[in-house]
Amino acid sequence: MGREKAENTKQYTLDISEHYFLNLEEIVNYIAFEKHQPLNAIKVGNGINKAMAKIIHNPLIYSECENIPTKTKIYREASYKTWLIIFKIKKNHITILGVLSGKRKASSFRKIR
């Protein structure tokens, strides 16, 4: 009777770089200790992790990372509030490269490759 939603049959493997965890730790520590907002730090850390976990379900819905342009458009970004989660797609493999503030300079994005 009703239309059935087409399921994404493509399966992806996920790899999370050490750089992602270091970036996340820096963000959480900054909010908790520099801004003196430990509860907010926990919320932000959890929010970034939840946004990152959604990437594997359909990574192609996220926009190309404007700060790391390529012809093949392998670098993409997911966002949580003002933070951008940068990841790379090659065939059926996703690599989470890091998380940066969207307010940072373009040069800091190129270092994340």
C-alpha positions in Angstrom: 0.0 0.0 0.0 2.6 2.6 1.1 6.0 3.2 -0.3 8.8 1.4 1.4 11.9 3.2 2.1 14.9 1.9 0.2 17.5 0.7 2.5 21.1 1.5 2.1 22.6 -1.9 1.3 26.2 -0.6 1.1 28.2 -1.6 4.2 31.0 0.6 5.4 33.9 -0.2 7.7 34.9 2.5 10.2 38.3 3.5 11.5 38.7 6.3 14.0 42.1 8.0 14.1 44.0 8.8 17.3 43.8 12.5 16.2 40.0 12.4 16.6 40.3 11.3 20.3 43.0 13.9 21.0 40.9 16.7 19.4 37.9 15.6 21.4 39.9 15.5 24.6 41.2 19.1 24.0 37.7 20.4 23.4 36.2 18.8 26.5 39.1 19.9 28.7 38.9 23.4 27.4 35.2 23.7 28.2 35.5 21.9 31.5 38.7 23.6 32.9 39.1 26.9 31.0 35.5 27.8 30.8 34.7 26.2 34.1 31.6 24.3 32.7 32.2 20.6 33.4 28.5 19.6 32.7 28.5 21.4 29.4 31.8 19.7 28.5 30.2 16.3 29.0 27.2 17.3 26.9 29.4 18.6 24.1 31.6 15.5 24.2 28.6 13.2 24.0 27.0 15.2 21.3 30.2 15.1 19.1 30.4 11.3 19.6 26.8 10.8 18.7 27.2 12.9 15.5 30.3 10.9 14.7 28.5 7.5 15.2 25.8 8.5 12.7 28.3 8.9 9.9 28.6 5.2 9.2 24.9 4.8 8.4 25.0 7.1 5.3 28.3 9.0 4.9 27.4 10.4 1.5 24.7 12.7 2.8 27.3 14.9 4.4 28.7 17.8 2.5 32.2 17.9 1.0 34.8 19.6 3.3 35.2 23.0 1.7 38.6 23.5 3.5 40.1 20.3 2.0 38.8 20.3 -1.6 39.6 17.3 -3.8 38.4 16.1 -7.3 37.2 12.9 -5.9 35.4 14.5 -2.9 36.7 12.0 -0.4 36.9 14.5 2.5 33.5 15.2 4.1 32.3 17.0 7.2 29.6 16.3 9.7 28.7 19.0 12.2 27.7 19.3 15.8 27.0 22.8 16.9 30.1 24.8 16.0 32.4 21.7 15.6 33.1 19.9 12.4 33.9 16.2 12.3 36.2 15.6 9.3 36.2 12.2 7.7 37.4 10.5 4.5 35.6 8.0 2.4 37.5 5.5 0.2 35.4 2.8 -1.4 33.6 1.2 1.5 35.9 2.5 4.2 35.4 5.6 6.4 38.2 7.1 8.4 37.3 9.7 11.0 40.2 12.1 10.9 39.4 14.6 13.6 37.1 17.2 15.0 37.8 20.9 14.8 36.0 24.1 15.5 34.3 25.5 12.4 35.9 28.9 13.4 39.4 27.7 12.8 41.6 28.8 9.9 41.6 26.6 6.7 45.3 25.7 7.3 44.4 23.7 10.4 42.1 21.6 8.3 44.8 20.7 5.9 47.0 19.3 8.7 44.3 16.8 9.6 44.7 14.8 6.4 
